[in-house]
Amino acid sequence: MKSLKKLLIISFPLVMISIFIIEFFVSKIYSTEHNDEIVRKTQFEQLKESVENFVSNYSGTVAIYIKDLSSGQEIMINENKKIPAASLIKIPIMAATYYLNESGKISFEEELVYKRKHRCGGSGKIKYLPYNTKFKLKDLIELMITDSDNIATNIITEKVGLLTLNNVFNEVLNLNSTEMNRFIMDLKSRNKGIENYTTAKDMGMMLESIYRKKLISENASSEMLKILMKQKISDRIPKYLLKEVVVAHKTGLMRDSCHDAGIVFTNKGDFVIVVLTQELNTSIAKNVIAEIAYKTYSVYQ
């Protein structure tokens, strides 16, 4: 009993010192994280002012959704304004097909045939291949994103159906303002005023869900993120960034609309950035997107 008391007398101070050290470092970590959040908040407030001043120089519409994925700080300008989606609609199409595949309604292994009726202009390389070429659905999805292939998009859209796509957009993906009303490059419908729409906020929230591996499933989100990282068009968000900076994104371009939506990965934090433009000269619009991306990236340097 005496030895036990002696042991307790000796160990008690050591225990108290250990508790003190642990509390000290925990408080230090908390203080550092708290200070980092304050700094990031201040930086984003300054960034918002800078971006607002920058876009005020242009007469067209610029819609922006930027979010720091650590602190949750956001910058939103015209974020809920519906704008013709152009090829940005291909991101929710990809997500919808992943949902339908995982729910057993379609199969990524199914082979679909490229036919004359699918042919259309614009981006992509399937148009250079002979009719009756077969593609697995999963391969068409990757072509739709990485090459922005319009024919791949139309083959997928025909397989799934516009009604099903819109139902998944709304009921599964929780996209409140994204809708697909016509096939890609259906110029006759477009000239009649039938358009596909989205918003900067819809795109941003969907990308964040992919980043956090919460869209459809962890596996689906991981695969979609990898596909977005293979994007071959780099004349907007990545334009002024260092080549080693990883960007998972999808561009959109059509007549008066020019967009880019993506996730930028940095050593000091990651962020979602979506910039939609309308009624801007294409070269100017691309530069506007690139400048806003660079301004945001600079916060992380």
Contacts in CASP RR format, 6 or more apart in sequence:
PFRMAT RR
TARGET T0000
AUTHOR 0000-0000-0000
METHOD contacts of the structure
MODEL  1
MKSLKKLLIISFPLVMISIFIIEFFVSKIYSTEHNDEIVRKTQFEQLKES
VENFVSNYSGTVAIYIKDLSSGQEIMINENKKIPAASLIKIPIMAATYYL
NESGKISFEEELVYKRKHRCGGSGKIKYLPYNTKFKLKDLIELMITDSDN
IATNIITEKVGLLTLNNVFNEVLNLNSTEMNRFIMDLKSRNKGIENYTTA
KDMGMMLESIYRKKLISENASSEMLKILMKQKISDRIPKYLLKEVVVAHK
TGLMRDSCHDAGIVFTNKGDFVIVVLTQELNTSIAKNVIAEIAYKTYSVY
Q
36 71 0 8 1.000
37 71 0 8 1.000
40 68 0 8 1.000
40 70 0 8 1.000
40 71 0 8 1.000
40 73 0 8 1.000
40 299 0 8 1.000
41 71 0 8 1.000
41 73 0 8 1.000
43 299 0 8 1.000
44 68 0 8 1.000
44 71 0 8 1.000
44 73 0 8 1.000
44 74 0 8 1.000
44 75 0 8 1.000
44 299 0 8 1.000
47 66 0 8 1.000
47 75 0 8 1.000
47 295 0 8 1.000
47 296 0 8 1.000
47 299 0 8 1.000
48 75 0 8 1.000
50 295 0 8 1.000
51 64 0 8 1.000
51 66 0 8 1.000
51 75 0 8 1.000
51 77 0 8 1.000
51 292 0 8 1.000
51 295 0 8 1.000
51 296 0 8 1.000
52 77 0 8 1.000
54 288 0 8 1.000
54 291 0 8 1.000
54 292 0 8 1.000
54 295 0 8 1.000
55 62 0 8 1.000
55 64 0 8 1.000
55 77 0 8 1.000
55 288 0 8 1.000
55 292 0 8 1.000
58 280 0 8 1.000
58 284 0 8 1.000
58 288 0 8 1.000
59 279 0 8 1.000
59 280 0 8 1.000
60 277 0 8 1.000
60 278 0 8 1.000
60 279 0 8 1.000
60 280 0 8 1.000
61 78 0 8 1.000
61 81 0 8 1.000
61 83 0 8 1.000
61 276 0 8 1.000
61 277 0 8 1.000
61 278 0 8 1.000
61 279 0 8 1.000
61 280 0 8 1.000
62 77 0 8 1.000
62 78 0 8 1.000
62 275 0 8 1.000
62 276 0 8 1.000
62 277 0 8 1.000
62 280 0 8 1.000
62 288 0 8 1.000
63 77 0 8 1.000
63 78 0 8 1.000
63 79 0 8 1.000
63 81 0 8 1.000
63 83 0 8 1.000
63 199 0 8 1.000
63 200 0 8 1.000
63 274 0 8 1.000
63 275 0 8 1.000
63 276 0 8 1.000
63 277 0 8 1.000
63 278 0 8 1.000
64 75 0 8 1.000
64 76 0 8 1.000
64 77 0 8 1.000
64 78 0 8 1.000
64 79 0 8 1.000
64 200 0 8 1.000
64 273 0 8 1.000
64 274 0 8 1.000
64 275 0 8 1.000
64 276 0 8 1.000
64 292 0 8 1.000
65 74 0 8 1.000
65 75 0 8 1.000
65 76 0 8 1.000
65 79 0 8 1.000
65 200 0 8 1.000
65 201 0 8 1.000
65 203 0 8 1.000
65 204 0 8 1.000
65 272 0 8 1.000
65 273 0 8 1.000
65 274 0 8 1.000
66 74 0 8 1.000
66 75 0 8 1.000
66 76 0 8 1.000
66 271 0 8 1.000
66 272 0 8 1.000
66 273 0 8 1.000
66 274 0 8 1.000
66 292 0 8 1.000
66 296 0 8 1.000
67 73 0 8 1.000
67 74 0 8 1.000
67 75 0 8 1.000
67 204 0 8 1.000
67 208 0 8 1.000
67 271 0 8 1.000
67 272 0 8 1.000
68 74 0 8 1.000
68 269 0 8 1.000
68 271 0 8 1.000
69 208 0 8 1.000
69 211 0 8 1.000
69 263 0 8 1.000
69 269 0 8 1.000
69 270 0 8 1.000
69 271 0 8 1.000
69 272 0 8 1.000
70 269 0 8 1.000
70 270 0 8 1.000
76 200 0 8 1.000
76 201 0 8 1.000
77 200 0 8 1.000
78 200 0 8 1.000
79 199 0 8 1.000
79 200 0 8 1.000
79 201 0 8 1.000
80 177 0 8 1.000
80 199 0 8 1.000
80 200 0 8 1.000
80 201 0 8 1.000
81 199 0 8 1.000
81 200 0 8 1.000
82 177 0 8 1.000
82 197 0 8 1.000
82 198 0 8 1.000
82 199 0 8 1.000
83 197 0 8 1.000
83 198 0 8 1.000
83 199 0 8 1.000
83 200 0 8 1.000
83 257 0 8 1.000
83 259 0 8 1.000
83 276 0 8 1.000
83 278 0 8 1.000
84 195 0 8 1.000
84 196 0 8 1.000
84 197 0 8 1.000
84 254 0 8 1.000
84 255 0 8 1.000
84 256 0 8 1.000
84 257 0 8 1.000
84 278 0 8 1.000
85 178 0 8 1.000
85 180 0 8 1.000
85 196 0 8 1.000
85 197 0 8 1.000
85 198 0 8 1.000
85 252 0 8 1.000
85 257 0 8 1.000
85 259 0 8 1.000
86 196 0 8 1.000
86 252 0 8 1.000
86 253 0 8 1.000
86 254 0 8 1.000
86 257 0 8 1.000
86 258 0 8 1.000
86 259 0 8 1.000
87 123 0 8 1.000
87 148 0 8 1.000
87 150 0 8 1.000
87 153 0 8 1.000
87 184 0 8 1.000
87 250 0 8 1.000
87 251 0 8 1.000
87 252 0 8 1.000
87 253 0 8 1.000
87 254 0 8 1.000
87 259 0 8 1.000
88 198 0 8 1.000
88 203 0 8 1.000
88 250 0 8 1.000
88 251 0 8 1.000
88 252 0 8 1.000
88 259 0 8 1.000
88 261 0 8 1.000
88 276 0 8 1.000
89 178 0 8 1.000
89 180 0 8 1.000
89 184 0 8 1.000
89 196 0 8 1.000
89 198 0 8 1.000
90 144 0 8 1.000
90 145 0 8 1.000
90 148 0 8 1.000
90 153 0 8 1.000
90 184 0 8 1.000
90 250 0 8 1.000
91 145 0 8 1.000
91 203 0 8 1.000
91 206 0 8 1.000
91 207 0 8 1.000
91 228 0 8 1.000
91 250 0 8 1.000
91 261 0 8 1.000
92 165 0 8 1.000
92 168 0 8 1.000
92 169 0 8 1.000
92 173 0 8 1.000
92 175 0 8 1.000
92 178 0 8 1.000
92 180 0 8 1.000
92 198 0 8 1.000
92 206 0 8 1.000
93 144 0 8 1.000
93 153 0 8 1.000
93 156 0 8 1.000
93 157 0 8 1.000
93 160 0 8 1.000
93 165 0 8 1.000
93 180 0 8 1.000
94 141 0 8 1.000
94 144 0 8 1.000
94 145 0 8 1.000
94 224 0 8 1.000
94 227 0 8 1.000
95 168 0 8 1.000
95 173 0 8 1.000
95 206 0 8 1.000
95 210 0 8 1.000
95 215 0 8 1.000
95 216 0 8 1.000
95 220 0 8 1.000
95 224 0 8 1.000
96 160 0 8 1.000
96 164 0 8 1.000
96 165 0 8 1.000
96 168 0 8 1.000
96 169 0 8 1.000
96 172 0 8 1.000
96 173 0 8 1.000
97 106 0 8 1.000
97 108 0 8 1.000
97 137 0 8 1.000
97 141 0 8 1.000
97 156 0 8 1.000
97 160 0 8 1.000
98 216 0 8 1.000
98 220 0 8 1.000
98 223 0 8 1.000
98 224 0 8 1.000
99 168 0 8 1.000
99 172 0 8 1.000
99 173 0 8 1.000
99 216 0 8 1.000
99 220 0 8 1.000
100 106 0 8 1.000
100 160 0 8 1.000
100 164 0 8 1.000
100 168 0 8 1.000
101 107 0 8 1.000
101 108 0 8 1.000
101 137 0 8 1.000
102 216 0 8 1.000
102 217 0 8 1.000
102 220 0 8 1.000
106 137 0 8 1.000
106 159 0 8 1.000
106 160 0 8 1.000
107 137 0 8 1.000
108 136 0 8 1.000
108 137 0 8 1.000
108 138 0 8 1.000
108 141 0 8 1.000
109 136 0 8 1.000
109 137 0 8 1.000
109 138 0 8 1.000
110 136 0 8 1.000
110 137 0 8 1.000
110 159 0 8 1.000
111 134 0 8 1.000
111 135 0 8 1.000
111 136 0 8 1.000
111 137 0 8 1.000
112 134 0 8 1.000
112 135 0 8 1.000
112 136 0 8 1.000
112 137 0 8 1.000
112 140 0 8 1.000
112 155 0 8 1.000
112 156 0 8 1.000
112 159 0 8 1.000
113 132 0 8 1.000
113 133 0 8 1.000
113 134 0 8 1.000
114 126 0 8 1.000
114 129 0 8 1.000
114 131 0 8 1.000
114 132 0 8 1.000
114 133 0 8 1.000
114 134 0 8 1.000
114 135 0 8 1.000
114 151 0 8 1.000
114 155 0 8 1.000
115 131 0 8 1.000
115 132 0 8 1.000
116 131 0 8 1.000
118 151 0 8 1.000
118 154 0 8 1.000
118 155 0 8 1.000
118 158 0 8 1.000
119 127 0 8 1.000
119 131 0 8 1.000
119 151 0 8 1.000
120 127 0 8 1.000
120 150 0 8 1.000
120 151 0 8 1.000
120 154 0 8 1.000
120 183 0 8 1.000
120 184 0 8 1.000
120 185 0 8 1.000
120 186 0 8 1.000
121 127 0 8 1.000
121 150 0 8 1.000
121 185 0 8 1.000
122 150 0 8 1.000
122 185 0 8 1.000
123 147 0 8 1.000
123 148 0 8 1.000
123 149 0 8 1.000
123 150 0 8 1.000
124 143 0 8 1.000
124 147 0 8 1.000
124 148 0 8 1.000
124 149 0 8 1.000
124 150 0 8 1.000
124 151 0 8 1.000
124 152 0 8 1.000
125 143 0 8 1.000
125 147 0 8 1.000
125 149 0 8 1.000
126 133 0 8 1.000
126 135 0 8 1.000
126 143 0 8 1.000
126 149 0 8 1.000
126 151 0 8 1.000
126 152 0 8 1.000
127 151 0 8 1.000
135 143 0 8 1.000
135 152 0 8 1.000
135 155 0 8 1.000
137 156 0 8 1.000
137 159 0 8 1.000
140 149 0 8 1.000
140 152 0 8 1.000
140 155 0 8 1.000
140 156 0 8 1.000
141 152 0 8 1.000
141 156 0 8 1.000
141 227 0 8 1.000
142 227 0 8 1.000
142 230 0 8 1.000
143 149 0 8 1.000
143 152 0 8 1.000
144 152 0 8 1.000
144 153 0 8 1.000
144 156 0 8 1.000
145 227 0 8 1.000
145 228 0 8 1.000
145 230 0 8 1.000
145 231 0 8 1.000
145 250 0 8 1.000
146 227 0 8 1.000
146 230 0 8 1.000
146 231 0 8 1.000
146 232 0 8 1.000
147 232 0 8 1.000
148 233 0 8 1.000
148 250 0 8 1.000
148 251 0 8 1.000
148 252 0 8 1.000
150 184 0 8 1.000
150 185 0 8 1.000
153 183 0 8 1.000
153 184 0 8 1.000
154 183 0 8 1.000
154 184 0 8 1.000
154 185 0 8 1.000
157 165 0 8 1.000
157 180 0 8 1.000
157 183 0 8 1.000
157 184 0 8 1.000
158 183 0 8 1.000
162 180 0 8 1.000
162 181 0 8 1.000
162 182 0 8 1.000
162 183 0 8 1.000
165 180 0 8 1.000
166 179 0 8 1.000
166 180 0 8 1.000
169 175 0 8 1.000
169 178 0 8 1.000
169 179 0 8 1.000
169 180 0 8 1.000
170 176 0 8 1.000
172 216 0 8 1.000
173 206 0 8 1.000
173 215 0 8 1.000
174 205 0 8 1.000
175 198 0 8 1.000
175 202 0 8 1.000
175 206 0 8 1.000
176 199 0 8 1.000
176 202 0 8 1.000
177 197 0 8 1.000
177 198 0 8 1.000
177 199 0 8 1.000
177 201 0 8 1.000
177 202 0 8 1.000
178 197 0 8 1.000
178 198 0 8 1.000
178 199 0 8 1.000
178 202 0 8 1.000
178 203 0 8 1.000
179 196 0 8 1.000
179 197 0 8 1.000
179 198 0 8 1.000
180 196 0 8 1.000
181 189 0 8 1.000
181 194 0 8 1.000
181 195 0 8 1.000
181 196 0 8 1.000
181 197 0 8 1.000
182 189 0 8 1.000
182 190 0 8 1.000
182 194 0 8 1.000
182 195 0 8 1.000
182 196 0 8 1.000
183 189 0 8 1.000
186 194 0 8 1.000
198 276 0 8 1.000
199 276 0 8 1.000
200 261 0 8 1.000
200 274 0 8 1.000
200 275 0 8 1.000
200 276 0 8 1.000
201 274 0 8 1.000
203 261 0 8 1.000
203 274 0 8 1.000
203 276 0 8 1.000
204 261 0 8 1.000
204 262 0 8 1.000
204 272 0 8 1.000
204 274 0 8 1.000
206 215 0 8 1.000
207 248 0 8 1.000
207 261 0 8 1.000
207 262 0 8 1.000
207 263 0 8 1.000
207 272 0 8 1.000
207 274 0 8 1.000
208 272 0 8 1.000
209 215 0 8 1.000
209 221 0 8 1.000
210 221 0 8 1.000
210 224 0 8 1.000
210 225 0 8 1.000
210 228 0 8 1.000
210 248 0 8 1.000
210 263 0 8 1.000
211 221 0 8 1.000
211 225 0 8 1.000
211 263 0 8 1.000
211 270 0 8 1.000
211 272 0 8 1.000
212 221 0 8 1.000
213 221 0 8 1.000
213 222 0 8 1.000
214 221 0 8 1.000
215 221 0 8 1.000
215 224 0 8 1.000
225 248 0 8 1.000
225 263 0 8 1.000
228 248 0 8 1.000
228 249 0 8 1.000
228 250 0 8 1.000
228 262 0 8 1.000
228 263 0 8 1.000
229 246 0 8 1.000
229 247 0 8 1.000
229 248 0 8 1.000
231 247 0 8 1.000
231 248 0 8 1.000
231 249 0 8 1.000
231 250 0 8 1.000
231 251 0 8 1.000
233 251 0 8 1.000
234 247 0 8 1.000
235 251 0 8 1.000
235 286 0 8 1.000
235 290 0 8 1.000
236 249 0 8 1.000
236 251 0 8 1.000
236 258 0 8 1.000
236 259 0 8 1.000
236 260 0 8 1.000
236 275 0 8 1.000
236 286 0 8 1.000
236 289 0 8 1.000
236 290 0 8 1.000
236 293 0 8 1.000
237 247 0 8 1.000
237 249 0 8 1.000
237 260 0 8 1.000
237 262 0 8 1.000
237 264 0 8 1.000
237 273 0 8 1.000
237 275 0 8 1.000
237 289 0 8 1.000
237 290 0 8 1.000
237 293 0 8 1.000
238 245 0 8 1.000
238 247 0 8 1.000
238 249 0 8 1.000
238 293 0 8 1.000
239 286 0 8 1.000
239 287 0 8 1.000
239 289 0 8 1.000
239 290 0 8 1.000
239 293 0 8 1.000
239 294 0 8 1.000
240 290 0 8 1.000
240 291 0 8 1.000
240 293 0 8 1.000
240 294 0 8 1.000
240 297 0 8 1.000
241 247 0 8 1.000
241 264 0 8 1.000
241 293 0 8 1.000
241 294 0 8 1.000
241 297 0 8 1.000
245 264 0 8 1.000
245 265 0 8 1.000
245 266 0 8 1.000
245 297 0 8 1.000
246 264 0 8 1.000
246 265 0 8 1.000
247 262 0 8 1.000
247 263 0 8 1.000
247 264 0 8 1.000
247 265 0 8 1.000
248 262 0 8 1.000
248 263 0 8 1.000
248 265 0 8 1.000
249 260 0 8 1.000
249 261 0 8 1.000
249 262 0 8 1.000
249 263 0 8 1.000
250 260 0 8 1.000
250 261 0 8 1.000
250 262 0 8 1.000
251 259 0 8 1.000
251 260 0 8 1.000
252 258 0 8 1.000
252 259 0 8 1.000
252 260 0 8 1.000
253 259 0 8 1.000
253 282 0 8 1.000
256 278 0 8 1.000
256 279 0 8 1.000
256 280 0 8 1.000
257 276 0 8 1.000
257 277 0 8 1.000
257 278 0 8 1.000
258 277 0 8 1.000
258 280 0 8 1.000
258 282 0 8 1.000
258 285 0 8 1.000
258 286 0 8 1.000
258 289 0 8 1.000
259 274 0 8 1.000
259 275 0 8 1.000
259 276 0 8 1.000
259 277 0 8 1.000
259 289 0 8 1.000
260 273 0 8 1.000
260 274 0 8 1.000
260 275 0 8 1.000
260 289 0 8 1.000
260 293 0 8 1.000
261 273 0 8 1.000
261 274 0 8 1.000
261 275 0 8 1.000
261 276 0 8 1.000
262 272 0 8 1.000
262 273 0 8 1.000
262 274 0 8 1.000
263 270 0 8 1.000
263 271 0 8 1.000
263 272 0 8 1.000
263 273 0 8 1.000
264 270 0 8 1.000
264 271 0 8 1.000
264 272 0 8 1.000
264 273 0 8 1.000
264 293 0 8 1.000
264 296 0 8 1.000
264 297 0 8 1.000
266 297 0 8 1.000
266 300 0 8 1.000
266 301 0 8 1.000
267 300 0 8 1.000
268 300 0 8 1.000
268 301 0 8 1.000
269 300 0 8 1.000
271 296 0 8 1.000
271 300 0 8 1.000
273 292 0 8 1.000
273 293 0 8 1.000
273 296 0 8 1.000
275 288 0 8 1.000
275 289 0 8 1.000
275 292 0 8 1.000
275 293 0 8 1.000
277 285 0 8 1.000
277 288 0 8 1.000
277 289 0 8 1.000
280 288 0 8 1.000
END
